[in-house]
């Protein structure tokens, strides 16, 4: 298949075969006369759902554009990069395409699969972002990290179409970031835990824990909060049994929790939504940044 056929195949296979339509919104005055407003509706062409409203300056990006640039970006790498997954989030408000990096990375006694993920919003909530991700072999924990740098996040202004052309370059940059992240994981493994560090990370992720949080405050916690805390502690213990008493164990305890126990939206791709842009993502990033701050 040529690249246009590949794009259409990915769009139809992964439910991305829709466009975003931008229509002016009208209102009626007290006499029933139509008034043109300064706002526009962003509409999913497949289900006619209004995803959000915007002003004139918002520029639409289409799923086909993003997928085509992703495919263009991986051409030079041959079999080293391939599309592993794609989909829409929350009825098309966001879309993602995941690229698998060929091979596995050895971390301690474990191996990790590597991914590059491109995510874009169709509702104006965020810009287009490129990030990296991993999945552990021994427990299938997943972790995503999207870059905060301005040159890796494209706003939906008049230049968005031009910026999309930079995706191939960002994919190449992301491969370099992967190698740096694995070096960080190796440092996590070599950094032993100090007293109560696991408790402090639980506090960072959930806002409460078994040590720093007073007994009186723990007694006031809801049964759901207590359950979440117990699950996170159990996940940390499980990873400590695998990795030992080090930073990697508590970080992977957090990713085990966000991957397997964090509640996700009950809709199509809800689990991916939580891990990439939702509550799960926020908690995993908090754990990662906490561990970075405590590297020896």
N, C-alpha and C positions, 0 to 999 in steps of 0.2 A: 504494500500500500504506500502511496505517496503521503506526504505530511498532512495534506488536507483530508484525505480519507482516514488517516490515523486520528486526527482531531475529532472528526464526526463519530468515529467508532468509540472513542473515550467518552464523548459527551453523551451518546445514547446508552452506553453500557452502564455508566455511573450516575445516570439521572441528572446530567448537567445540560441537557438539550433544551434549554430555554434562553430567552433573551430578557434583558431588563429594558422596559419601556419607560420613557420619561414624558409624562403628560402634564400640561398646565392644569391647575386646579381652579375651579370657579366656585363662587358663593352667590347667594341671593340676598338682595337688600329687603327691607320691610315691605316693599311693593312687589316683590317677586321677580325683580329684574336681575339678570345674571351679571356678576362682577368678576372680572379676571383678577385673581390674587397673584402675589409675587411668589407663590409656592408651586411646586410640582410634585406629582405622585410618582414613586418608583414602583413599577408593577412587574410581577413575574408573568411572562407571556404564556407560561404553561398552565398555571392555575388561576391567573387573573387576580392574585392576592396583592394588595397594596402593602409593600414591604416597609415603606417609610415615606416621609416627605422631605423635600429639599428646596433650596433656592436655585436660581438660574445658573449660578457659578459652578454647581456640582456637575462633573462630567462622568458619564456612565462608562464603565468598562464591561466588556462582554466575556462570558466564560470561554468562548472560542478563542479570543485573543490571548488569554492567559495560558490556555492549554497549548496553543500553537507555539508560543514563545518558550514554554517549558520543554516541548519536544525539540525545538530548535536548539535549546541550550544543552541537551544531552547528546546531540548527534556526534559531537567531537569525541565523546567518551566511549563510543561504541557500546559494548556489553557491560561496561563498568557502572552505568546508570540506567535504570529502567523504571517505568511507571508501575507502581505496585498497588496504588489505591487512589481513589478520587471520590468526591461526593459533595452534596450540598448540606448545609446546616440551617436548621430552623426555617424550612420551606424556601430555601434559596437565599436567605439573608446573607449568608456567607458561603463560600465555596472553597474547597481545598484540593490540591493535587500532591500526592506523596511520591517521591522518587527514592527507590532503594539503591543504596550503594553496594556494588558487588563485593562479596567477601564478608568476613566477620573480624571483629577486633577482640583480641584476648585481653581480659581484665582480671588479674588474679587467676582463679581457677574457672572463671566464667567466660562466656563469649557474648558479644553484643552485635546485633544487626544495626546498621546505620541508615538513616534516612535524611533526606532534605525535603522540607515541606513548604509549599507556597500556599498562602491563604489570602483571599480577597473578600471584601464585603460588597454586597449588592444593595445595601440599605443605607450607605453613607455613615455607618457607625465607626468604621476604622478604614485605614488605608490598606493597600496591598503590602504584605510582609513575606519575607523569606526567613526560614529558620532551620534548625537541625533537630534531629530526634534519634533516640536509641530504643532498642528493645532487648532486654536480657533473655538469654536462652533458658536459664534455670527456673525462671518464674514468670516470664513474659511481661515484666514490668515495663511500662512505656514512659518516656520523658520527652517533652518538647520544649524547645527554647527558641523564641523568636527575637531577632536582633532589635535593639533599641536605637541603633544608629540611624540617622536621618536618611542616609543613602540606601538603606535597605527597607524603608517604609515609604510607600508612594501614596500621597493624598490624591483624592479624586478631583483634581483641578484640571484646567485645560491641557496640562502637560502629561496627564496620565497615560494617554496612548503612546506618547514618545517614551515615557519612563518604562512602560511594559517591555519595550525593546531591549532594556538593560537586564532583563531576567537571566539570559544566558550567562552574562558576566557574574551576576550574583550567585548563580548555581556554582560556578567555579570557585568563587570566594568562600562559599559555604563548605566546600570540601576541605579547604584549609582550616576552617574553624573546627571541623570535626576532629582533626588531629590534635588541635590544642585542647579540646574538651576531654579527649581520652587521656592526655597527659595530666589534666586536672583530676580525673578519676583515679589515676595511679597515685597521685598525691593524697587523695582522700583515703586510699587504702593504707598508706604509710603513716597517717596521722592518727595516733591513738586517742581514745576518748578520755577527757578529764572528768572529774566528778560532776555529776548532774547535767552533763552536756546534752544527753538525750532528752532529759526532762525540759531543758531550755528550748530545744528544737521543737518539742511537742507544743510548748507554750507559744512559740513563734508561729507555728502552723495553724493551731486551733484557737489560740487565745487563752488556753487554760491547760493545766497539767496536774500531775499527782503530788508535786513537791513545792513548786513556787506558789501555786494557787492554795490559798488557805483551806483548811478543813471545813470551815464555816461556809466559804464560797462554794466548795465542792458539793456540799449538802444542798445548796440551792440550784444546782445544775439540773437541767431537764434530763429525762432518761435517755433521750436521743444524744445529747451532748456526752453523757457518761459512756454510752455505747461507742460513739465515735472515738473518744479518748482511749477506751480499752482496746479497740481494734487497731489503732495506730501503735499503741505500745506493743501489742502482740505482733504486728508486722515488723516492728523494729527488732524484737526478740528473734523472730524467724530469720531475719537477715544477719543478725549478729552470729547466729549459729552457723551461717554460711560464710560470712566474710571475716568474722572476728570482731574484736572490740575497737572499731575504728570509725572514722567519719563516713566511709563508704557504706557501712552497715546502717547508720541512721538515715543517710540520704536515700538509700534503696528501700529502707523501711517506709519512708514517706511516699516513694513512687509506687511501692506495692499497695499502699493504702489508697492513693489516688487512682490507681489502675483498676483495682479489684473491689474496693469497698466504698469509695466515694459515690454517693447517689448522683445519677446523671439524668438529664431530661428524658422523659419517656416519649421520644419521637425518633424518626429515622436519623441515624448517625448521632444519636444523643450521647453515646459514650465518647466518640471522637470529639464532639462539641465540648464536653467537660474537660477533656485532656488538652485540647488545643486552645480554647478561648474561654472556658468556663471556670467553675469553682475548682475543679481538679488541677487545672493549669496554674491558677494562682497559688494553691497550696504547695505544689511541686516546686515552683519557682522560689517561693519563700524558703523551702527547705534547702534548695541548691545554694541560694545566696547566703543563708545562715552558715552552711558548711564552708563556703568560700571564705567567710570572715574568720573562721576558726582553724584555717590551715596552719600547720606548724612550719 
